Amino acid sequence: MNEIVLYSTNCPKCAILEGRLKERGVEFTVNNNVDEMIKLGMTEAPGLMVDGKLMGFVDAVKWANEQWR
C-alpha cells in the first residue's frame, strides 16, 4: 500500500477520523496545508488519500473501519 495522507484542519471531524485511523493501527501522515487541499479540489476537511484516491469524511471512515493491522 502506498503512503496514506490525512488532510486535516484540526476540526472535530478531522479528530474523529484521525482517532479511527490510530485505533485501527493505520500508519499515516497528516497534512495541514490548506493551499494543497484547495489544489486537490477539496471543499471541506478532512480528506484521506489512499493509493492516489482522495476520500471525503464518510468514505474515509468506512475505509478506516475495514482496516485491521
Distance bins in CASP14 RR format, pairs under 12 A and 6 or more apart:
PFRMAT RR
TARGET T0000
AUTHOR 0000-0000-0000
RMODE 2
METHOD distances of the structure
MODEL  1
1 26 0 0 0 0 1 0 0 0 0 0 0
1 27 0 0 0 0 1 0 0 0 0 0 0
1 28 0 0 0 0 0 1 0 0 0 0 0
1 49 0 0 0 0 0 1 0 0 0 0 0
1 50 1 0 0 1 0 0 0 0 0 0 0
1 51 1 0 0 1 0 0 0 0 0 0 0
1 52 0 0 0 0 0 1 0 0 0 0 0
1 53 0 0 0 0 0 1 0 0 0 0 0
1 63 0 0 0 0 0 1 0 0 0 0 0
1 67 0 0 0 0 1 0 0 0 0 0 0
1 69 0 0 0 0 0 1 0 0 0 0 0
2 27 0 0 0 0 0 1 0 0 0 0 0
2 28 0 0 0 0 0 1 0 0 0 0 0
2 29 0 0 0 0 0 1 0 0 0 0 0
2 49 0 0 0 0 1 0 0 0 0 0 0
2 50 1 0 0 1 0 0 0 0 0 0 0
2 51 1 0 1 0 0 0 0 0 0 0 0
2 52 1 0 0 1 0 0 0 0 0 0 0
2 53 0 0 0 0 1 0 0 0 0 0 0
3 26 0 0 0 0 0 1 0 0 0 0 0
3 27 0 0 0 0 1 0 0 0 0 0 0
3 28 1 0 0 1 0 0 0 0 0 0 0
3 29 1 0 0 1 0 0 0 0 0 0 0
3 30 0 0 0 0 0 1 0 0 0 0 0
3 31 0 0 0 0 0 1 0 0 0 0 0
3 48 0 0 0 0 0 1 0 0 0 0 0
3 49 1 0 0 1 0 0 0 0 0 0 0
3 50 0 0 0 0 1 0 0 0 0 0 0
3 51 0 0 0 0 1 0 0 0 0 0 0
3 52 0 0 0 0 1 0 0 0 0 0 0
4 17 0 0 0 0 0 1 0 0 0 0 0
4 18 0 0 0 0 0 1 0 0 0 0 0
4 21 1 0 0 1 0 0 0 0 0 0 0
4 24 0 0 0 0 0 1 0 0 0 0 0
4 25 0 0 0 0 0 1 0 0 0 0 0
4 26 1 0 0 1 0 0 0 0 0 0 0
4 27 1 0 0 1 0 0 0 0 0 0 0
4 28 1 0 1 0 0 0 0 0 0 0 0
4 29 1 0 0 1 0 0 0 0 0 0 0
4 30 0 0 0 0 0 1 0 0 0 0 0
4 31 0 0 0 0 0 1 0 0 0 0 0
4 47 0 0 0 0 0 1 0 0 0 0 0
4 48 1 0 0 1 0 0 0 0 0 0 0
4 49 1 0 0 1 0 0 0 0 0 0 0
4 50 1 0 1 0 0 0 0 0 0 0 0
4 51 0 0 0 0 1 0 0 0 0 0 0
4 52 0 0 0 0 1 0 0 0 0 0 0
4 53 0 0 0 0 0 1 0 0 0 0 0
4 54 0 0 0 0 0 1 0 0 0 0 0
4 55 0 0 0 0 0 1 0 0 0 0 0
4 60 0 0 0 0 1 0 0 0 0 0 0
4 63 0 0 0 0 1 0 0 0 0 0 0
4 64 0 0 0 0 1 0 0 0 0 0 0
4 67 0 0 0 0 1 0 0 0 0 0 0
4 69 0 0 0 0 0 1 0 0 0 0 0
5 17 0 0 0 0 0 1 0 0 0 0 0
5 18 0 0 0 0 0 1 0 0 0 0 0
5 21 0 0 0 0 0 1 0 0 0 0 0
5 26 0 0 0 0 0 1 0 0 0 0 0
5 27 0 0 0 0 0 1 0 0 0 0 0
5 28 1 0 0 1 0 0 0 0 0 0 0
5 29 1 0 1 0 0 0 0 0 0 0 0
5 30 1 0 0 1 0 0 0 0 0 0 0
5 31 1 0 1 0 0 0 0 0 0 0 0
5 32 0 0 0 0 0 1 0 0 0 0 0
5 33 0 0 0 0 0 1 0 0 0 0 0
5 36 0 0 0 0 1 0 0 0 0 0 0
5 37 0 0 0 0 0 1 0 0 0 0 0
5 40 0 0 0 0 1 0 0 0 0 0 0
5 42 0 0 0 0 0 1 0 0 0 0 0
5 46 0 0 0 0 0 1 0 0 0 0 0
5 47 0 0 0 0 1 0 0 0 0 0 0
5 48 1 0 0 1 0 0 0 0 0 0 0
5 49 1 0 1 0 0 0 0 0 0 0 0
5 50 0 0 0 0 1 0 0 0 0 0 0
5 51 0 0 0 0 0 1 0 0 0 0 0
5 52 0 0 0 0 1 0 0 0 0 0 0
5 53 0 0 0 0 0 1 0 0 0 0 0
5 54 0 0 0 0 1 0 0 0 0 0 0
5 55 0 0 0 0 0 1 0 0 0 0 0
5 60 0 0 0 0 0 1 0 0 0 0 0
6 13 0 0 0 0 0 1 0 0 0 0 0
6 14 1 0 0 1 0 0 0 0 0 0 0
6 15 0 0 0 0 0 1 0 0 0 0 0
6 16 0 0 0 0 0 1 0 0 0 0 0
6 17 1 0 0 1 0 0 0 0 0 0 0
6 18 1 0 0 1 0 0 0 0 0 0 0
6 19 0 0 0 0 1 0 0 0 0 0 0
6 20 0 0 0 0 0 1 0 0 0 0 0
6 21 1 0 0 1 0 0 0 0 0 0 0
6 22 0 0 0 0 0 1 0 0 0 0 0
6 26 0 0 0 0 1 0 0 0 0 0 0
6 27 0 0 0 0 0 1 0 0 0 0 0
6 28 1 0 1 0 0 0 0 0 0 0 0
6 29 1 0 0 1 0 0 0 0 0 0 0
6 30 1 0 1 0 0 0 0 0 0 0 0
6 31 1 0 0 1 0 0 0 0 0 0 0
6 32 0 0 0 0 1 0 0 0 0 0 0
6 33 0 0 0 0 0 1 0 0 0 0 0
6 37 0 0 0 0 0 1 0 0 0 0 0
6 45 0 0 0 0 1 0 0 0 0 0 0
6 46 1 0 0 1 0 0 0 0 0 0 0
6 47 1 0 0 1 0 0 0 0 0 0 0
6 48 1 0 1 0 0 0 0 0 0 0 0
6 49 0 0 0 0 1 0 0 0 0 0 0
6 50 0 0 0 0 1 0 0 0 0 0 0
6 54 0 0 0 0 0 1 0 0 0 0 0
6 55 0 0 0 0 0 1 0 0 0 0 0
6 56 0 0 0 0 0 1 0 0 0 0 0
6 57 0 0 0 0 0 1 0 0 0 0 0
6 60 0 0 0 0 1 0 0 0 0 0 0
6 61 0 0 0 0 0 1 0 0 0 0 0
6 63 0 0 0 0 0 1 0 0 0 0 0
6 64 0 0 0 0 1 0 0 0 0 0 0
7 13 0 0 0 0 0 1 0 0 0 0 0
7 14 0 0 0 0 1 0 0 0 0 0 0
7 17 0 0 0 0 1 0 0 0 0 0 0
7 18 0 0 0 0 0 1 0 0 0 0 0
7 28 0 0 0 0 0 1 0 0 0 0 0
7 29 0 0 0 0 0 1 0 0 0 0 0
7 30 0 0 0 0 1 0 0 0 0 0 0
7 31 1 0 1 0 0 0 0 0 0 0 0
7 32 1 0 0 1 0 0 0 0 0 0 0
7 33 0 0 0 0 1 0 0 0 0 0 0
7 34 0 0 0 0 1 0 0 0 0 0 0
7 35 0 0 0 0 0 1 0 0 0 0 0
7 36 1 0 0 1 0 0 0 0 0 0 0
7 37 1 0 1 0 0 0 0 0 0 0 0
7 38 0 0 0 0 0 1 0 0 0 0 0
7 39 0 0 0 0 0 1 0 0 0 0 0
7 40 1 0 0 1 0 0 0 0 0 0 0
7 41 0 0 0 0 0 1 0 0 0 0 0
7 42 1 0 0 1 0 0 0 0 0 0 0
7 43 0 0 0 0 0 1 0 0 0 0 0
7 44 0 0 0 0 0 1 0 0 0 0 0
7 45 1 0 0 1 0 0 0 0 0 0 0
7 46 1 0 1 0 0 0 0 0 0 0 0
7 47 1 0 1 0 0 0 0 0 0 0 0
7 48 1 0 0 1 0 0 0 0 0 0 0
7 49 1 0 0 1 0 0 0 0 0 0 0
7 50 0 0 0 0 0 1 0 0 0 0 0
7 54 0 0 0 0 1 0 0 0 0 0 0
7 55 0 0 0 0 0 1 0 0 0 0 0
7 56 0 0 0 0 1 0 0 0 0 0 0
7 57 0 0 0 0 0 1 0 0 0 0 0
7 60 0 0 0 0 1 0 0 0 0 0 0
8 14 1 1 0 0 0 0 0 0 0 0 0
8 15 0 0 0 0 1 0 0 0 0 0 0
8 16 0 0 0 0 0 1 0 0 0 0 0
8 17 1 0 0 1 0 0 0 0 0 0 0
8 18 1 0 0 1 0 0 0 0 0 0 0
8 19 0 0 0 0 0 1 0 0 0 0 0
8 21 0 0 0 0 0 1 0 0 0 0 0
8 28 0 0 0 0 0 1 0 0 0 0 0
8 29 0 0 0 0 0 1 0 0 0 0 0
8 30 1 0 1 0 0 0 0 0 0 0 0
8 31 1 0 0 1 0 0 0 0 0 0 0
8 32 1 0 1 0 0 0 0 0 0 0 0
8 33 0 0 0 0 1 0 0 0 0 0 0
8 34 0 0 0 0 0 1 0 0 0 0 0
8 36 0 0 0 0 0 1 0 0 0 0 0
8 37 0 0 0 0 1 0 0 0 0 0 0
8 42 0 0 0 0 0 1 0 0 0 0 0
8 44 0 0 0 0 0 1 0 0 0 0 0
8 45 1 0 1 0 0 0 0 0 0 0 0
8 46 1 0 1 0 0 0 0 0 0 0 0
8 47 1 0 0 1 0 0 0 0 0 0 0
8 48 0 0 0 0 1 0 0 0 0 0 0
8 49 0 0 0 0 0 1 0 0 0 0 0
8 56 0 0 0 0 0 1 0 0 0 0 0
8 57 0 0 0 0 0 1 0 0 0 0 0
8 60 0 0 0 0 0 1 0 0 0 0 0
9 15 0 0 0 0 0 1 0 0 0 0 0
9 17 0 0 0 0 0 1 0 0 0 0 0
9 18 0 0 0 0 0 1 0 0 0 0 0
9 30 0 0 0 0 0 1 0 0 0 0 0
9 31 0 0 0 0 0 1 0 0 0 0 0
9 32 1 0 0 1 0 0 0 0 0 0 0
9 33 0 0 0 0 0 1 0 0 0 0 0
9 34 1 0 0 1 0 0 0 0 0 0 0
9 36 0 0 0 0 0 1 0 0 0 0 0
9 37 1 0 0 1 0 0 0 0 0 0 0
9 38 0 0 0 0 0 1 0 0 0 0 0
9 42 0 0 0 0 1 0 0 0 0 0 0
9 43 0 0 0 0 0 1 0 0 0 0 0
9 44 0 0 0 0 1 0 0 0 0 0 0
9 45 1 0 1 0 0 0 0 0 0 0 0
9 46 1 0 0 1 0 0 0 0 0 0 0
9 47 0 0 0 0 1 0 0 0 0 0 0
9 57 0 0 0 0 0 1 0 0 0 0 0
10 16 0 0 0 0 0 1 0 0 0 0 0
10 17 0 0 0 0 0 1 0 0 0 0 0
10 18 0 0 0 0 1 0 0 0 0 0 0
10 30 0 0 0 0 1 0 0 0 0 0 0
10 31 0 0 0 0 0 1 0 0 0 0 0
10 32 1 0 0 1 0 0 0 0 0 0 0
10 34 0 0 0 0 0 1 0 0 0 0 0
10 45 0 0 0 0 1 0 0 0 0 0 0
10 46 0 0 0 0 1 0 0 0 0 0 0
11 17 0 0 0 0 1 0 0 0 0 0 0
11 18 0 0 0 0 0 1 0 0 0 0 0
11 32 0 0 0 0 0 1 0 0 0 0 0
11 34 0 0 0 0 0 1 0 0 0 0 0
11 44 0 0 0 0 1 0 0 0 0 0 0
11 45 1 0 1 0 0 0 0 0 0 0 0
11 46 1 0 0 1 0 0 0 0 0 0 0
11 47 0 0 0 0 0 1 0 0 0 0 0
11 57 0 0 0 0 1 0 0 0 0 0 0
12 18 0 0 0 0 0 1 0 0 0 0 0
12 19 0 0 0 0 0 1 0 0 0 0 0
12 45 0 0 0 0 0 1 0 0 0 0 0
12 46 0 0 0 0 1 0 0 0 0 0 0
12 57 0 0 0 0 0 1 0 0 0 0 0
13 19 0 0 0 0 0 1 0 0 0 0 0
13 20 0 0 0 0 0 1 0 0 0 0 0
13 44 0 0 0 0 1 0 0 0 0 0 0
13 45 1 0 0 1 0 0 0 0 0 0 0
13 46 1 0 1 0 0 0 0 0 0 0 0
13 47 0 0 0 0 1 0 0 0 0 0 0
13 48 0 0 0 0 0 1 0 0 0 0 0
13 56 0 0 0 0 1 0 0 0 0 0 0
13 57 1 0 1 0 0 0 0 0 0 0 0
13 58 0 0 0 0 1 0 0 0 0 0 0
13 60 0 0 0 0 1 0 0 0 0 0 0
13 61 0 0 0 0 1 0 0 0 0 0 0
14 20 0 0 0 0 0 1 0 0 0 0 0
14 21 0 0 0 0 0 1 0 0 0 0 0
14 30 0 0 0 0 1 0 0 0 0 0 0
14 31 0 0 0 0 0 1 0 0 0 0 0
14 32 0 0 0 0 1 0 0 0 0 0 0
14 37 0 0 0 0 0 1 0 0 0 0 0
14 42 0 0 0 0 0 1 0 0 0 0 0
14 44 0 0 0 0 0 1 0 0 0 0 0
14 45 1 0 1 0 0 0 0 0 0 0 0
14 46 1 0 1 0 0 0 0 0 0 0 0
14 47 0 0 0 0 1 0 0 0 0 0 0
14 48 0 0 0 0 0 1 0 0 0 0 0
14 56 0 0 0 0 0 1 0 0 0 0 0
14 57 0 0 0 0 1 0 0 0 0 0 0
14 60 0 0 0 0 0 1 0 0 0 0 0
14 61 0 0 0 0 0 1 0 0 0 0 0
15 21 0 0 0 0 0 1 0 0 0 0 0
15 22 0 0 0 0 0 1 0 0 0 0 0
15 30 0 0 0 0 0 1 0 0 0 0 0
15 45 0 0 0 0 0 1 0 0 0 0 0
15 46 0 0 0 0 1 0 0 0 0 0 0
15 57 0 0 0 0 0 1 0 0 0 0 0
16 22 0 0 0 0 0 1 0 0 0 0 0
16 23 0 0 0 0 0 1 0 0 0 0 0
16 45 0 0 0 0 0 1 0 0 0 0 0
16 46 0 0 0 0 1 0 0 0 0 0 0
16 47 0 0 0 0 0 1 0 0 0 0 0
16 48 0 0 0 0 0 1 0 0 0 0 0
16 57 0 0 0 0 1 0 0 0 0 0 0
16 58 0 0 0 0 0 1 0 0 0 0 0
16 60 0 0 0 0 1 0 0 0 0 0 0
16 61 1 0 0 1 0 0 0 0 0 0 0
16 64 0 0 0 0 1 0 0 0 0 0 0
16 65 0 0 0 0 0 1 0 0 0 0 0
17 23 0 0 0 0 0 1 0 0 0 0 0
17 24 0 0 0 0 0 1 0 0 0 0 0
17 26 0 0 0 0 0 1 0 0 0 0 0
17 28 0 0 0 0 1 0 0 0 0 0 0
17 30 0 0 0 0 0 1 0 0 0 0 0
17 45 0 0 0 0 1 0 0 0 0 0 0
17 46 1 0 1 0 0 0 0 0 0 0 0
17 47 1 0 0 1 0 0 0 0 0 0 0
17 48 1 0 0 1 0 0 0 0 0 0 0
17 55 0 0 0 0 1 0 0 0 0 0 0
17 56 0 0 0 0 1 0 0 0 0 0 0
17 57 1 0 0 1 0 0 0 0 0 0 0
17 58 0 0 0 0 0 1 0 0 0 0 0
17 59 0 0 0 0 0 1 0 0 0 0 0
17 60 1 0 1 0 0 0 0 0 0 0 0
17 61 1 0 0 1 0 0 0 0 0 0 0
17 62 0 0 0 0 0 1 0 0 0 0 0
17 63 0 0 0 0 1 0 0 0 0 0 0
17 64 1 0 0 1 0 0 0 0 0 0 0
17 65 0 0 0 0 0 1 0 0 0 0 0
18 24 0 0 0 0 0 1 0 0 0 0 0
18 25 0 0 0 0 0 1 0 0 0 0 0
18 26 0 0 0 0 1 0 0 0 0 0 0
18 28 0 0 0 0 1 0 0 0 0 0 0
18 29 0 0 0 0 0 1 0 0 0 0 0
18 30 1 0 0 1 0 0 0 0 0 0 0
18 31 0 0 0 0 0 1 0 0 0 0 0
18 32 0 0 0 0 0 1 0 0 0 0 0
18 45 0 0 0 0 0 1 0 0 0 0 0
18 46 1 0 0 1 0 0 0 0 0 0 0
18 47 0 0 0 0 0 1 0 0 0 0 0
18 48 0 0 0 0 1 0 0 0 0 0 0
18 57 0 0 0 0 0 1 0 0 0 0 0
18 60 0 0 0 0 0 1 0 0 0 0 0
18 61 0 0 0 0 0 1 0 0 0 0 0
18 64 0 0 0 0 1 0 0 0 0 0 0
19 25 0 0 0 0 1 0 0 0 0 0 0
19 26 0 0 0 0 1 0 0 0 0 0 0
19 28 0 0 0 0 0 1 0 0 0 0 0
19 30 0 0 0 0 0 1 0 0 0 0 0
19 46 0 0 0 0 0 1 0 0 0 0 0
19 60 0 0 0 0 0 1 0 0 0 0 0
19 61 0 0 0 0 0 1 0 0 0 0 0
19 64 0 0 0 0 1 0 0 0 0 0 0
19 65 0 0 0 0 0 1 0 0 0 0 0
20 26 0 0 0 0 1 0 0 0 0 0 0
20 28 0 0 0 0 0 1 0 0 0 0 0
20 46 0 0 0 0 0 1 0 0 0 0 0
20 48 0 0 0 0 0 1 0 0 0 0 0
20 57 0 0 0 0 0 1 0 0 0 0 0
20 58 0 0 0 0 0 1 0 0 0 0 0
20 60 0 0 0 0 1 0 0 0 0 0 0
20 61 1 0 1 0 0 0 0 0 0 0 0
20 62 0 0 0 0 0 1 0 0 0 0 0
20 63 0 0 0 0 1 0 0 0 0 0 0
20 64 1 0 1 0 0 0 0 0 0 0 0
20 65 1 0 0 1 0 0 0 0 0 0 0
20 66 0 0 0 0 0 1 0 0 0 0 0
20 67 0 0 0 0 1 0 0 0 0 0 0
21 27 0 0 0 0 1 0 0 0 0 0 0
21 28 1 0 1 0 0 0 0 0 0 0 0
21 29 0 0 0 0 0 1 0 0 0 0 0
21 30 0 0 0 0 1 0 0 0 0 0 0
21 46 0 0 0 0 0 1 0 0 0 0 0
21 47 0 0 0 0 0 1 0 0 0 0 0
21 48 1 0 0 1 0 0 0 0 0 0 0
21 50 0 0 0 0 0 1 0 0 0 0 0
21 55 0 0 0 0 0 1 0 0 0 0 0
21 60 0 0 0 0 1 0 0 0 0 0 0
21 61 0 0 0 0 1 0 0 0 0 0 0
21 63 0 0 0 0 1 0 0 0 0 0 0
21 64 1 0 1 0 0 0 0 0 0 0 0
21 65 0 0 0 0 0 1 0 0 0 0 0
21 66 0 0 0 0 0 1 0 0 0 0 0
21 67 1 0 0 1 0 0 0 0 0 0 0
21 69 0 0 0 0 0 1 0 0 0 0 0
22 28 0 0 0 0 1 0 0 0 0 0 0
22 30 0 0 0 0 0 1 0 0 0 0 0
22 64 0 0 0 0 1 0 0 0 0 0 0
22 67 0 0 0 0 0 1 0 0 0 0 0
22 69 0 0 0 0 0 1 0 0 0 0 0
23 61 0 0 0 0 0 1 0 0 0 0 0
23 64 0 0 0 0 1 0 0 0 0 0 0
23 65 0 0 0 0 1 0 0 0 0 0 0
23 67 0 0 0 0 1 0 0 0 0 0 0
23 68 0 0 0 0 1 0 0 0 0 0 0
23 69 0 0 0 0 0 1 0 0 0 0 0
24 60 0 0 0 0 0 1 0 0 0 0 0
24 61 0 0 0 0 0 1 0 0 0 0 0
24 62 0 0 0 0 0 1 0 0 0 0 0
24 63 0 0 0 0 1 0 0 0 0 0 0
24 64 1 0 1 0 0 0 0 0 0 0 0
24 65 1 0 0 1 0 0 0 0 0 0 0
24 66 0 0 0 0 1 0 0 0 0 0 0
24 67 1 0 1 0 0 0 0 0 0 0 0
24 68 1 0 0 1 0 0 0 0 0 0 0
24 69 1 0 0 1 0 0 0 0 0 0 0
25 64 0 0 0 0 1 0 0 0 0 0 0
25 67 1 0 0 1 0 0 0 0 0 0 0
25 68 0 0 0 0 1 0 0 0 0 0 0
25 69 1 0 1 0 0 0 0 0 0 0 0
26 48 0 0 0 0 1 0 0 0 0 0 0
26 50 0 0 0 0 1 0 0 0 0 0 0
26 60 0 0 0 0 0 1 0 0 0 0 0
26 61 0 0 0 0 0 1 0 0 0 0 0
26 63 0 0 0 0 1 0 0 0 0 0 0
26 64 1 0 0 1 0 0 0 0 0 0 0
26 65 0 0 0 0 0 1 0 0 0 0 0
26 66 0 0 0 0 0 1 0 0 0 0 0
26 67 1 0 1 0 0 0 0 0 0 0 0
26 68 0 0 0 0 1 0 0 0 0 0 0
26 69 1 0 0 1 0 0 0 0 0 0 0
27 50 0 0 0 0 0 1 0 0 0 0 0
27 67 0 0 0 0 0 1 0 0 0 0 0
27 69 1 0 0 1 0 0 0 0 0 0 0
28 46 0 0 0 0 0 1 0 0 0 0 0
28 47 0 0 0 0 0 1 0 0 0 0 0
28 48 1 0 0 1 0 0 0 0 0 0 0
28 49 0 0 0 0 1 0 0 0 0 0 0
28 50 0 0 0 0 1 0 0 0 0 0 0
28 60 0 0 0 0 0 1 0 0 0 0 0
28 63 0 0 0 0 0 1 0 0 0 0 0
28 64 0 0 0 0 1 0 0 0 0 0 0
28 67 0 0 0 0 0 1 0 0 0 0 0
28 69 0 0 0 0 0 1 0 0 0 0 0
29 48 0 0 0 0 0 1 0 0 0 0 0
29 49 0 0 0 0 1 0 0 0 0 0 0
29 50 0 0 0 0 0 1 0 0 0 0 0
30 36 0 0 0 0 0 1 0 0 0 0 0
30 37 0 0 0 0 0 1 0 0 0 0 0
30 45 0 0 0 0 0 1 0 0 0 0 0
30 46 0 0 0 0 1 0 0 0 0 0 0
30 47 0 0 0 0 0 1 0 0 0 0 0
30 48 0 0 0 0 0 1 0 0 0 0 0
30 49 0 0 0 0 0 1 0 0 0 0 0
31 37 1 0 0 1 0 0 0 0 0 0 0
31 39 0 0 0 0 0 1 0 0 0 0 0
31 40 0 0 0 0 1 0 0 0 0 0 0
31 42 0 0 0 0 0 1 0 0 0 0 0
31 45 0 0 0 0 0 1 0 0 0 0 0
31 46 0 0 0 0 0 1 0 0 0 0 0
31 47 0 0 0 0 1 0 0 0 0 0 0
31 48 0 0 0 0 0 1 0 0 0 0 0
31 49 0 0 0 0 1 0 0 0 0 0 0
31 54 0 0 0 0 0 1 0 0 0 0 0
32 45 0 0 0 0 1 0 0 0 0 0 0
32 46 0 0 0 0 0 1 0 0 0 0 0
32 47 0 0 0 0 0 1 0 0 0 0 0
33 39 0 0 0 0 1 0 0 0 0 0 0
33 40 0 0 0 0 0 1 0 0 0 0 0
33 42 0 0 0 0 0 1 0 0 0 0 0
33 45 0 0 0 0 0 1 0 0 0 0 0
34 40 0 0 0 0 0 1 0 0 0 0 0
34 41 0 0 0 0 0 1 0 0 0 0 0
34 42 0 0 0 0 1 0 0 0 0 0 0
34 43 0 0 0 0 0 1 0 0 0 0 0
34 44 0 0 0 0 0 1 0 0 0 0 0
34 45 0 0 0 0 1 0 0 0 0 0 0
35 41 0 0 0 0 0 1 0 0 0 0 0
35 42 0 0 0 0 0 1 0 0 0 0 0
36 42 0 0 0 0 1 0 0 0 0 0 0
36 45 0 0 0 0 0 1 0 0 0 0 0
36 47 0 0 0 0 0 1 0 0 0 0 0
36 49 0 0 0 0 0 1 0 0 0 0 0
36 54 0 0 0 0 0 1 0 0 0 0 0
37 43 0 0 0 0 1 0 0 0 0 0 0
37 44 0 0 0 0 1 0 0 0 0 0 0
37 45 1 0 0 1 0 0 0 0 0 0 0
37 46 0 0 0 0 1 0 0 0 0 0 0
37 47 1 0 0 1 0 0 0 0 0 0 0
37 48 0 0 0 0 0 1 0 0 0 0 0
37 49 0 0 0 0 0 1 0 0 0 0 0
37 54 0 0 0 0 1 0 0 0 0 0 0
37 56 0 0 0 0 0 1 0 0 0 0 0
38 44 0 0 0 0 0 1 0 0 0 0 0
38 45 0 0 0 0 0 1 0 0 0 0 0
39 54 0 0 0 0 0 1 0 0 0 0 0
40 47 0 0 0 0 1 0 0 0 0 0 0
40 48 0 0 0 0 0 1 0 0 0 0 0
40 49 1 0 0 1 0 0 0 0 0 0 0
40 52 0 0 0 0 0 1 0 0 0 0 0
40 53 0 0 0 0 0 1 0 0 0 0 0
40 54 1 0 0 1 0 0 0 0 0 0 0
40 55 0 0 0 0 0 1 0 0 0 0 0
40 56 0 0 0 0 0 1 0 0 0 0 0
41 47 0 0 0 0 0 1 0 0 0 0 0
41 49 0 0 0 0 0 1 0 0 0 0 0
41 54 0 0 0 0 1 0 0 0 0 0 0
41 56 0 0 0 0 0 1 0 0 0 0 0
42 48 0 0 0 0 0 1 0 0 0 0 0
42 49 0 0 0 0 0 1 0 0 0 0 0
42 54 1 0 0 1 0 0 0 0 0 0 0
42 55 0 0 0 0 0 1 0 0 0 0 0
42 56 0 0 0 0 1 0 0 0 0 0 0
42 57 0 0 0 0 0 1 0 0 0 0 0
42 60 0 0 0 0 0 1 0 0 0 0 0
43 54 0 0 0 0 0 1 0 0 0 0 0
43 56 0 0 0 0 1 0 0 0 0 0 0
43 57 0 0 0 0 0 1 0 0 0 0 0
44 54 0 0 0 0 0 1 0 0 0 0 0
44 56 1 0 0 1 0 0 0 0 0 0 0
44 57 1 0 0 1 0 0 0 0 0 0 0
44 58 0 0 0 0 0 1 0 0 0 0 0
44 60 0 0 0 0 0 1 0 0 0 0 0
45 54 0 0 0 0 0 1 0 0 0 0 0
45 55 0 0 0 0 0 1 0 0 0 0 0
45 56 0 0 0 0 1 0 0 0 0 0 0
45 57 0 0 0 0 1 0 0 0 0 0 0
45 60 0 0 0 0 0 1 0 0 0 0 0
46 54 0 0 0 0 0 1 0 0 0 0 0
46 55 0 0 0 0 1 0 0 0 0 0 0
46 56 1 0 0 1 0 0 0 0 0 0 0
46 57 1 0 1 0 0 0 0 0 0 0 0
46 58 0 0 0 0 0 1 0 0 0 0 0
46 59 0 0 0 0 0 1 0 0 0 0 0
46 60 1 0 0 1 0 0 0 0 0 0 0
46 61 0 0 0 0 1 0 0 0 0 0 0
46 64 0 0 0 0 0 1 0 0 0 0 0
47 53 0 0 0 0 0 1 0 0 0 0 0
47 54 1 0 0 1 0 0 0 0 0 0 0
47 55 1 0 0 1 0 0 0 0 0 0 0
47 56 1 0 1 0 0 0 0 0 0 0 0
47 57 1 0 0 1 0 0 0 0 0 0 0
47 58 0 0 0 0 0 1 0 0 0 0 0
47 59 0 0 0 0 1 0 0 0 0 0 0
47 60 1 0 1 0 0 0 0 0 0 0 0
47 61 0 0 0 0 0 1 0 0 0 0 0
47 63 0 0 0 0 0 1 0 0 0 0 0
47 64 0 0 0 0 0 1 0 0 0 0 0
48 54 1 0 0 1 0 0 0 0 0 0 0
48 55 1 0 1 0 0 0 0 0 0 0 0
48 56 1 0 0 1 0 0 0 0 0 0 0
48 57 0 0 0 0 1 0 0 0 0 0 0
48 58 0 0 0 0 0 1 0 0 0 0 0
48 59 1 0 0 1 0 0 0 0 0 0 0
48 60 1 1 0 0 0 0 0 0 0 0 0
48 61 0 0 0 0 1 0 0 0 0 0 0
48 62 0 0 0 0 0 1 0 0 0 0 0
48 63 1 0 0 1 0 0 0 0 0 0 0
48 64 1 0 0 1 0 0 0 0 0 0 0
48 67 0 0 0 0 0 1 0 0 0 0 0
49 55 1 0 0 1 0 0 0 0 0 0 0
49 56 0 0 0 0 0 1 0 0 0 0 0
49 59 0 0 0 0 0 1 0 0 0 0 0
49 60 0 0 0 0 1 0 0 0 0 0 0
49 63 0 0 0 0 0 1 0 0 0 0 0
50 56 0 0 0 0 0 1 0 0 0 0 0
50 59 0 0 0 0 1 0 0 0 0 0 0
50 60 0 0 0 0 1 0 0 0 0 0 0
50 62 0 0 0 0 0 1 0 0 0 0 0
50 63 1 0 0 1 0 0 0 0 0 0 0
50 64 0 0 0 0 1 0 0 0 0 0 0
50 66 0 0 0 0 0 1 0 0 0 0 0
50 67 0 0 0 0 1 0 0 0 0 0 0
51 63 0 0 0 0 0 1 0 0 0 0 0
53 59 0 0 0 0 1 0 0 0 0 0 0
53 60 0 0 0 0 0 1 0 0 0 0 0
53 63 0 0 0 0 1 0 0 0 0 0 0
54 60 0 0 0 0 1 0 0 0 0 0 0
54 63 0 0 0 0 0 1 0 0 0 0 0
55 61 0 0 0 0 1 0 0 0 0 0 0
55 62 0 0 0 0 1 0 0 0 0 0 0
55 63 1 0 0 1 0 0 0 0 0 0 0
55 64 0 0 0 0 1 0 0 0 0 0 0
56 62 0 0 0 0 1 0 0 0 0 0 0
56 63 0 0 0 0 1 0 0 0 0 0 0
56 64 0 0 0 0 0 1 0 0 0 0 0
57 63 0 0 0 0 0 1 0 0 0 0 0
57 64 0 0 0 0 0 1 0 0 0 0 0
58 64 0 0 0 0 0 1 0 0 0 0 0
58 65 0 0 0 0 0 1 0 0 0 0 0
59 65 0 0 0 0 0 1 0 0 0 0 0
59 66 0 0 0 0 0 1 0 0 0 0 0
60 66 0 0 0 0 0 1 0 0 0 0 0
60 67 0 0 0 0 0 1 0 0 0 0 0
61 67 0 0 0 0 0 1 0 0 0 0 0
END
